[in-house]
Amino acid sequence: MTATDTTSTSPDWAQRAAAKRAARDALLPPDTLLPPGTVPASTADVSAVPRTCGLLSAQELEITESDTGDILARLASGQWSAEAVTRAFCRRASIAHQLTNCLTEVFFEAGLARARALDDEFKRTGKARGPLHGLPISLKEQIGVAGVERSFGFVGFLGRVCERDSALVEILLAAGAVPYCATNIAQGLFFGEAVNNVFGETVNPYNRTLTPGGSSGGEGALLALRGSPLGVGSDIGGSVRIPAGHCGLYAFRPSYGRVPYEGTCNSQEGQDSIRSVLGPMSTSLAPLRTLFKAVLDGAPWRLDPQVLRQPWSASGAALAEHGGGERLVFGMLLDDGVVRPVPPYARAMAETAAALEAAGHAVVPFTPHAAAEGMRLFYESFGADGMRDLFDTLALSGEPRAGPHAAQGQGQELSVTQWWALHRRKGEYLKQQLDAWNATAATTGTGRPVDAVICSVAGNAAQLLRQPQYHTYTHWCNLADYPAVAIPVTHDPATYANAPIGLQVVAQKGEDEAVLAMAEIVDNALKAHSASTPR
Amino acid sequence: MTATDTTSTSPDWAQRAAAKRAARDALLPPDTLLPPGTVPASTADVSAVPRTCGLLSAQELEITESDTGDILARLASGQWSAEAVTRAFCRRASIAHQLTNCLTEVFFEAGLARARALDDEFKRTGKARGPLHGLPISLKEQIGVAGVERSFGFVGFLGRVCERDSALVEILLAAGAVPYCATNIAQGLFFGEAVNNVFGETVNPYNRTLTPGGSSGGEGALLALRGSPLGVGSDIGGSVRIPAGHCGLYAFRPSYGRVPYEGTCNSQEGQDSIRSVLGPMSTSLAPLRTLFKAVLDGAPWRLDPQVLRQPWSASGAALAEHGGGERLVFGMLLDDGVVRPVPPYARAMAETAAALEAAGHAVVPFTPHAAAEGMRLFYESFGADGMRDLFDTLALSGEPRAGPHAAQGQGQELSVTQWWALHRRKGEYLKQQLDAWNATAATTGTGRPVDAVICSVAGNAAQLLRQPQYHTYTHWCNLADYPAVAIPVTHDPATYANAPIGLQVVAQKGEDEAVLAMAEIVDNALKAHSASTPR
């Protein structure tokens, strides 16, 4: 699945892309290559292949299938070496890549060298480097790592190598993390899949006829196959939450200015109205908090002038403004009035409501403020340059537009006056939306507004590739800068066979620590309910 | 000084403006009107007139010349009634206005009614309403107050009355404050004076041939004459710090998103790159902190979606990241390499350095990062619409452009692509600037970067009216979102006779609480040094 054949008659851009893919794949450890025929191309569900293919040792399986928190504990105690853990994940990532085409850059050797250095340091000092000591971390393609090529999925950017680490990577390294690979993206990060002309298309490991979601879709597929214990994606419209939802994972979209974006590239750079944020993705919830807290404890405002001088809030994490987490009131957003989510989400919402009530919390209906206007504001902002930045970048190599909007051409760009008018409209909308959420205080019975909102991660489940999607259920958080945590809830048994179904827990702007704590409450309630309820 | 004569041949806009000024002046209490000839138009220094004119009682003089902290204490203890305090400031404000043309809206009666209500409440409950109980507060013209006209100094906006309070006013009212007047501004807030076609020109009470600075120049003149104990201005390029410096006052420019701007109007609304912020101005430093803390304690994020969920930081105020305030290292920015400030600033800087060293702190030279490029970024952002918003507003009434740039016409506006490119350049610049400031840690001897920077509030002192000015010494804080406190240091004995000379204390982004504490250290050092040094 990893490469498209190109012939000598392919245009130059296609040949350059094919050469890049071949160079990438040449970096996979030879003893992790799946023998031809191991997994027929027609096999849809490949989620068990890493375990069953026979290429991983018992210890590698134990490491890669452990909870990330347990891995960190064993690394910190010296029970597992950083090298052993890193090697296990590199090997499993290679297998995951062969199954789903999830990787863009393979720098396993650099990761292993760093792991060995950490092990040496540990032997010398007896101490872990930091809260992420020895943990391999996968990074979305756009995040700068010194010495690693960053084409951002554009043929025209092939050959660009980062001279220095991004601010996030600098902090992760200081915390002991081990970057070892980069993961696939939507072209320009503009849609909820993971396909571009350099690296091709990533598919969903639960059903390879479906998308893993995007734009951080490479992370989604890699993490779902446990080829990584913890990844970092970016989210400007749902790009960590959608692949988390579609791949059965957890993801966190922080508020603007908490996690440093400096040294991370993007499309439409300088578009500072709806800002992309970096956020963690993993197979359980606690690692999201661990990474977020490690970043804040690294004082990221030292490195990135856009970051807020706002350390980890212990009172936020303790839900001080939410009654300490006792008897929370969750607003259930079932339907935004524009597009009702597909039926599996209604079932997931009902299960979640029952679980929360069983745990002593309350659920009430939640109506979003003027969702159609929010959607217009989002898309008008996104399309403000008529996609000129994208088309200019495509023109560097002659490559075509990729993804579900491939047939759409360039539009008119706005003037500054029009752009400022759009901001002004957005400002008025956000004030009305804030007032509407706060007005729920009159009906919750706690004196507080609805503590958090629960909604689907999309209108659709993981879709067939390149099909229309509806993402206003994530966009509204980006427009309002609401922090949100995606959690996996169930699977679709029917229409989109085996597709994971995820929900989001959404809190008000700046409540990052609180939304992580409330998502944990929801996740624990679901697990307790699931354990006690016959299915 | 308050009104320009208009004849029947004046254009319509001039007649409408004259009618507005006449209506405003008709609201001044008749028994506060200066008899004709009391102060000849040729009298430059009118700073003593409120005390000497005989219109204010001994108690009114005592109230209005008390330190604002003492006034708050006496209000909170019931020693002074809110009504007596409000009446004294209304009466003195009327005199200040007649001397400098500083007011735009006169709502003394509403203020007095509110003061009486607070007094009734105090009698009933024995408790002050909040930290600003009974304190009259003056507000820059642009800040929305329910029921008060807000023309923003444009003839075309005359007759617009605010339907509701701005978020700031809502919080100030809840804290017990008494809004009673609005103050004059630069047309569109675009320059460092206070003149527009509706309200005319405000002059400096220390020398009426000079500007009070701006754009919050009405606040500057009013506060300098003690016609207000505490005011709120706005600052997008120095607009609270310049008039504070030119009028011998204190002012605070907070970081973005701490003080709510919601319900406050501005030019170029939706220009979210260099954001205007509201900040307090007063005759001493402590009231700036009192107001700022009162606003944060009012949880402004409930009311304004642009506000950060960032409560008052006690550790910031305690200078936890600055060695507890012991042996600070101040960087002295004497010359930005583009325009060297006029000589009185060099003297003020030297006095301040000596005072700080005498107090056990260290001073080192500070070179700003690429000031000329910062200046270009600032003006390119400000002029991105070719001043179309301003000219469109002027066209509503046919009024002309006012102020030092009156002769400049409309320019080309940028496209969104150009605007985003400017942002990107700004982002790169700010990263270099952050790194440069942090690199000073290698030379301070404390292991910390320079704790704060001290520089002039402008290249020029208070200028003759409508003369060229140089404001990059304030702009750099707006570009980088540095919080800054202006403090008065000395007076110019010569060139600009009697003009106050002020400096700024500037800290890194988000260090609002810390910069207030460090400014207090500077202010106390200056006072102690001045008391111990023969002059």
Interface residues (C-beta under 8 A of the other chain):
Chain A: E262 Q268 E269 G270 Q271 D272 S273 W301 R302 L303 D304 P305 Q306 L308 R309 Q310 A384 D385 R388 D389 E413 L414 S415 V416 T417 Q418 W419 W420 A421 L422 H423 R424 R425 G427 L430 K431 Q433 L434 N438 A480 D481 Q508 K509 G510 E511
Chain B: E262 Q268 E269 G270 Q271 D272 S273 W301 R302 L303 D304 P305 Q306 L308 R309 Q310 A384 D385 R388 D389 E413 L414 S415 V416 T417 Q418 W419 W420 A421 L422 H423 R424 R425 K426 G427 L430 K431 Q433 L434 N438 A480 D481 Q508 K509 G510 E511
